[in-house]
Amino acid sequence: MKLVFAGTPEVAVPALDALIASDRHEVAAVVTRPDAPAGRGRRMVASPVAERAEEAGIEVLKPNRPRDEQFLARLREIGPDCCPVVAYGALLPKVALDVPARGWVNLHFSLLPAWRGAAPVQHSLMAGDQITGASTFLIEEGLDSGPVYGTVTEAIRPTDTSGDLLTRLAFAGAGLLAATMDGIEDGSVSAVPQPGEGVSLAPKITVDDARIDWKAPALRVDRVVRGCTPAPGAWTEFRGERLKVRHAALAPDRTDLAPGELGVGKKNLYVGTGSHAVELLWVQAQGKKPMAAADWARGVRITAGERLG
């Protein structure tokens, strides 16, 4: 089939690579978000998907909005049979959805209908799920509500961050998306409507969502830290300034600390929660680079009874 791939961040690149490598399909063009400022110099930078497409000699389309007439005209000129999508980052209007004969097929990083929305991996971790996965589905005008072509499952490991899990799902999902394109072409797969039960929503994680509540049980604190790493980053406050917690571990043997209270050891830093303590492993002070929590504690000279939050 002739394909136009839509995607933007690094997590979409494995799927693009899988389709480029396929001997059954032609990636005629890529649709991605416009260049955006990045880094200290805030210079304009192309998306990871745009960079990969340019390396492969594929035409790159960067509409400000996917309803822009110039973009729609070019899409019609290309005449794709199907448009696979991975984390494109913009809503597709019906006028765009109607262009490819076989529709737009999205790779979504959850087992639909669970965790529809922008942040399925983060919400799955924060909810304490043990199993997640990826789904391919036909895009409709509703939020991730279209019929499903296929799924793959992935176990959530006890120390997974959202970054860890998303990386694994990106590669597993790439194979699923390529197989879905094959099945659509030869008629061996068909889309099955999602069940009405089991629907959950995964809106974008806000900075407020990432704030640690030290009165919550340690297990909840651990899930927030892992779910919000690397972005937006779980955080708390210390001496009136924001402190990000990049990596932590459960410390069930420490039950002597009140919620938020810091306990400093020779090589360890603990903080109390609503149940037992957690050990802080990596933290990032405001305006600083991430560092080992024990080194940070020595630098700020924590006094007895000081607390986070």
N, C-alpha and C positions, 0 to 999 in steps of 0.2 A: 504494500500500500504506500501511497504518498502521504507522508506525515508532516505536520507542523507541530513542533514541540513547544510547550509553554512552561517556563519555570524560571526561577530567579536565584535562590541561594545555593550554597555549596551542596546541601543535602539533595538537590535535584540533579547534580552532575552525574552520579552513577547511573541513573535511569537514562539520561541522554546518551551516555557512553554505550549502554547496552543496546539502544536503538540504532546508534551509528554503526555498531558492530554487526548488526543483524544483516543477513544476506537476503532477507525477505522484504525489507522495507527501505524506503528512501526518506531520510529526513531532509525535506526540501527547504525548511526555514525554521527559525527559532523565534519565539515571542518572549520577551523578558521585560522587566521594569526598567525605566530610564536610568541612566547613570546617576549616582548619588554621591554626595560628599562623604569622605572617610578620612580617618587619621587626624593627626594634629594639624596638618596643613589644610584640612578640609578640601582637598582637591577632588575633582569629580572622577569617580572610579566606575568602570563597567561591572555588572554583576558577574559572579562566577560562571553562570550559564552562558552569558554573552562571551566571556573570554574563551570558554571551551569551544563554543560554536565557531568563533573566529579562527581558532587554531585549526579546526577541521574544515575551514573554507565554506561554512554554511552561512547563508544570508541571515542577518539578525534584524528583527523588527522591535522597536522600542516605543510603542505608543504611550502617550501620557495617559490616555484612557482607551480601553479596548472597544469603545463605541466611536472613536474618531473615524471619520469617513475615509480619510486617506489610508488608514490601517485596514479598514474593512475592504476597501477596493483592492488593495494588494493581496489580502487573504483570498479574495474571490479569484484574482488572477492566478494565484498559485494553484488553487483548486484542490486542497487536500482531501483525501478520503476520510481521514480521522485525525484528531488533534489530541495527543496524550499530554497530560498536565501533571506537574509536580511542583507544589508550593509556588505558584505563579505570583500570588500576592494581590490580585485585583479581581473584582467580581466581573463575570462575563455576561454581557447583556444577551437577550434572546436573538438579536440581530446577528451577533457573532456566533452563538450556539447553532444557528440554522445553516451556517456555511458548509461545514463538512458533512458529507452524506451519512457518515457513520458516527457523527457526533464528537463531542469532547469527552475523553475518558480520563478521570482523575485517579492518581495514586494517593491515597490518604492513609496516614500512619495511625490507624486504629482498626479494631474489628467492628465495623459498622453493624448496627446503629449506635454503638457506644462511642462517645467522645466525638461528636460532630463539632467542627469549629476549628479555630486557628491554632490551638495549642493542645492537641490530643495527647502527645507524649508526656508533657508536663503534668497534665491533669491525671493521667493514668498513674504516674508515679506518686503524686500527692495523695491520691485516693487509696494507695496501697494495693493496687492490682498486682496479681502474680503472673498473669498472662496478658499480652497485648499482641499486636500484629499490624498488618497492612492490608488494605482493601483497594481493589480497582472498581470504579463505578461510573456509570454514565451520568454526566453532569446535567442536572435540571436547574430550574430557577430557584428551587429551595436550597437550604443550607445543608449540603452533603447528604441529601435525602434520596438521590437517584438509585436505580436498581444496581445490584452488585454483580460483577463478572467473576471475581475470584478473591481469595484471601490467602495470606500466609500468617502463621503464628510465631510468636517469639516470647520466650520466658524472660521475665524481669528478674535480674540478679539482685541480691541483697545490697550491693554497693553501687548499683547503676545510678549514674546521673542522667538527666535528660539528654545531655550531649552524647554519652556512651550509647544509650538505647537508640537514639535517633540515627547514629552512625550505622549501627547494625541493621536497622530497619531500612535505611536508604539502600543498602546493597541487596538485602533480601527482596525489597520492594521493586528494585530495578529488574530482577529476574521475573517477578510477577507481572510487571507492566509489559515487558517484552513478550511474555507468553500470552498475555491478554490480547496484544496486537495480533499475534499469530492466530489465536483462536477466533478473533473477529473476522480476520481475512478468510479463513477456511471454513467458517461457520461451525466450529466445534465448541464454541462457548456461547452462552446466552445470558443476558442480564436478568437477575432474579430480584423482585421487589424486596426492599428491606422490611423486616417485621415491625409491627406497630409498637411492640413492647421492647424494653431495654434501651430506649433512647436516652442518652445523656449528652450534655453540652460542654464544650471545651473552649470558652472564649479566651482571648489573649490574656496572658498573665500580666497583671499590672504591678507597679512598684509596691502598692499597698498590699497586694496578695503575697508578695515576697517578704514582707516584714515578719520576723520571727516572734512568736508569742511564747515567752519562756515559761508561762504558767501552763501551757499545753503539755501533754505527756511527751516523753523523750522520743517515742516512735513518731509522733506527729512532727516534731521539730526536725528529725532526721529526714522525713519525707519531703518537707518543705525545702530543706537545704539541697537535697538531691534533685528534686523536681525543678528548682530554679537555677540550677547550675548547668551550663555557663551563663544563661541569660534568663531573667534580668539580674539574677544574683540575689540570694537570700541575704537579708541585712538586719542589723540591730543598731543600737546607739551605745556609744561609750564616751563618757565625759562630754556629752552634747554633740558629738560628731558621729556621722554614719560609719559603721564598720560592716563590711561584707564578710559573710562566712562562706568560704569556698569549698571546704571539705570538713566533715565532722564524722564522728563514730559514736555508737552507743557505748556507754560506760555503766552497765547495770550494777557494778560493785560500789559505785559512789552514790550514796543516798544521803550524805551529810550536808548537801548544799541546797539553799533555798532557791526558788525560781530566779534565774538571772545572776545568782551569786557566782563569782569566779573563784576557782581553787587552783592555785599555782603549785606545780611540782617541779622537780629538778629538770625534767625533760617533757613535761606534759602541762596542758592547760585544760581545766574542766569548767563547765558551767552547769548550774542546777536547772532543772525543769520541773514540771508538775508531777513527775514520777521520780526517775533516777537521773543522774547526770549524763551529759554528752561530753566527749572530748573534742575540743576544737583542734583541727590539724592544720588548716590553711585559712588565713584571713587576709583581708585587704582593707587597710585604713584609707580614709578619704584622701584622694589625690596621690596615693602611693600604689606601688606594685604589690601583687600577692606575695605573701611570705609565710614561713612556718609560724604557727600560732605561738609556740613556745618562745621563738625569737622575738616576736612582737611583744609578748608579755614582759620579757626582760627589758625591752627598750622603753616601754611606757611605765615600768615600775609600779605594777598593780599593788595596791595596799589591801590589807585585810578588810573583808566586808564589801569591797567594790562590786558593783553589779553591771550587767548589760541590760539595755532596754529602758 
